[in-house]
């Protein structure tokens, strides 16, 4: 049962329910993540301003919990140190997400 849940978290979701990265102005960047591994990949290259826009609002955490069903990872993301610069925040998020992907595989 737990293996099924892990596969469910790592699954691809339809484009419509993917994570659509936007800019500070709310303009779609043209980049969408459709799975947790895809999210990690996109985090590596997305403009840091998009990360700084989404993270404080809890957008990443909501998508990971509500769409992918990974409450554990969503909770972990809430413990990142506040007021990090774009690249430091990116690195912390990547570290947490990549660790979780390894645990789920």
N, C-alpha and C positions, 0 to 999 in steps of 0.2 A: 504493500500500500504506500509506504514512504517513497519507494522508488518511482511509483506512478506520479506522486506529487512532485518529485524532483523533475521528472520529465515534463510535467505540466508547466512548471515554472520556466523551464528552458525552451519551451515550444515557441514557434513563430505565431504571432497573432495577425489578424487581418490588418492591412495597411490603415484602414479607418480607425482602428483602435491602437495603432502604434503610437510611440511618443514623437510628437511633432515639435521639433526644436524651433523656437522663435527668437527674435531679437528683443532688446529692451523696449522697442516700440510696438511689440506684438506682431511684427511682420514675420511670416513663415520663411524659414531659411532654405526650404527645399530639402531638408534633411529629416528623415523619419527613421526611428529605430523600431524594429518589429519583433525583437526578442531580447533577452538579457545579454547574450553574447554580442548581438548587434549593437545594443546600447553601449556596451563597453568599447566597442570599436569606434562608434560615432563620438563618444566622449573624448577620444584621443585627438580628434581633429576639429571638432566644432569650435567656433569662435568662443573665447573665454567669456565674452559679454553675455552670450546665451546661457552659459552655466551660471553666471552671477545673477541673471534674471530668474531662472527657474529654481535654483536650489533654495534660496531664502523663502520662496513662496510655498515650498513643499511639493512642487510639481513632480519631481523625480520620485519622491517617496510615495505619493498618491498613485502614480502610474504603476510602480512596482508592486504596491500592495493590492490595489483594486483591479488592475488588468492582468498582471502576471500571477498574482496570488502569493507573493512572497513577503509576508509580514515581518519575518526575521530580518531580511535585508533592509526593508523600509525603516525598521527600528534602528538598525545599526547606523544608517545614514544620518539619523537625527543627532548623533553624538560627535559629529565633526566639529572641530573648534570653530567658533564664530569669527567673523571678520577676516577670513583668509583671502588673499589675493586670488585672481583668476587661475593662475597656473598652480598655485598650492592647493586650491580647492579642487581643481581638476585631478591632481595627483592623488589626493586623499580619496576622492570618489572612485577613481579607477582602482586604487588599491583595495578598497572595500568590495567593489563589484567583482573584480577579478578573483578575489579570495572566495567570495560566495559561489561564483561559477565553478571553481575548483572543488569546493565542498559538495556541490550538487552533482557533479560528474562522478 
